[in-house]
Amino acid sequence: MMPATPPVKSLPPWAVWVIGVALLGAAWGVVQLTPSDDAIQAPFVVAASVGEKATARAFDVTVTDPRLGDTAFDQKGWYGDGTWLVVDIEAESRQVEQGALLGNIVFVSDGVTYTASERPSSALPLSLRTGIPQTGSVAFELPEGVAQRPGVIQISLDIETRLDSLVEVPIDLAELTRHDDVEMRATGWTP
Amino acid sequence: MTTPPAAGPDSETGVASAPAAAEPAGARTRRGARWVGSMTDRVPTGWITGILTVPFLAVAAAFGGLNAVAAPPIPDLSAGKTHVNGPFSLAISRAVLIDEFPEAGITVEEGQRVLAVVVTAENVWDRAMPTVLSSPDAALRGSLRIPSLGDGAVPVAIARFDDATKEPHLQPGVPADLVVTWAVDADALAAGDEVEIDIRDLSLSEGVLITYGEEWGTPMTAAHVHVDVTDVGAGADAEETSG
């Protein structure tokens, strides 16, 4: 004798539609939650304000005293006209000195990236020492219009920032006083 | 046979239908549709694309769509005219011959002189760019050539005019006067000669697989700039740069 087969219960048609739409919604949600390829390799952002020490993977850095001017000059007789943003940085490596070369300091405003100028003698690149902070200046040469805009200073060891620490220090240039001359300090041990 | 005698003409197509007298107009339309259907059934399917292509080509030809397209002419620019492409806005203002120009980053051998070209360059991209990269076809160095000099005609050095910074970066939106130099044979050019400098447009490529990021390369000549050469001799009077 055959065992009694349980009666097959079929779902009502409305339930099939509801479940189908729910599954589509869930699939859409999964797509929205999945990180993009860029996000998988994104740098680890260490946010800090002006004057606050930021602790990255391999180094500590403090950005101080942002100043805007029509002319920047360094301690070796160089000067340049234009629109200059000069900041001081104090930095030291945390664990090892080998490979601790602070080589990437940029200013980003409205999605446009300006690198710290190589024209003056500046703190870039800075060979970091462990436990012995050094201080110096970097200068950004900007278009005139950017001097009224907010931006972010980004600092990392290498221009390759993927999957490494990236220090971000926001600066609103509109809040800074515009000077005629801005002086860059010599790079050396922090006094 | 179920066909009534009144539908005699229809019986030739082998389809039974209502008596023709009941709806004569509708029957005639249906007969026309059947005729179209039976005719197109005999056209091989492969012909249909050909039959559609012929009138398409005929219409395209009627509007001149099949005429040979002339290659876009490469414009001739004079000194001081600005050429804008993807990464740069470039204006070549003058060209000078000079015996030596170490401040611009170039050293020449015996029997050679320096051809220095003053270029006003502005970075119109969204990030700072170096003027010189390892590839001679990249960056600003890849954008400038003087084919008449031969030997690849690649610029030897690029420096800023104002403070002689070698191989400077170009910051976005900040124009800079640059001195781009070539080494030329001493008798190759003389004062008053016209030199033709090619500006080449670069195209942006995005790295995939083993490379990453974006890069300007693959130069294509986009403009010929004609500049008269002046000779400043040893050059101590006119072309010194100083910070």
Interface residues (C-beta under 8 A of the other chain):
Chain A: G77 W78 Y79 G80 G82 V106 G111 V112 T113 Y114 T115 S117 E118 R119 F140 E141 L142 P143 G145 V146 R162
Chain B: D126 R127 A128 R160 D162 D163 T165 P168 H169 Q171 P172 G173 V174 Y212 G243
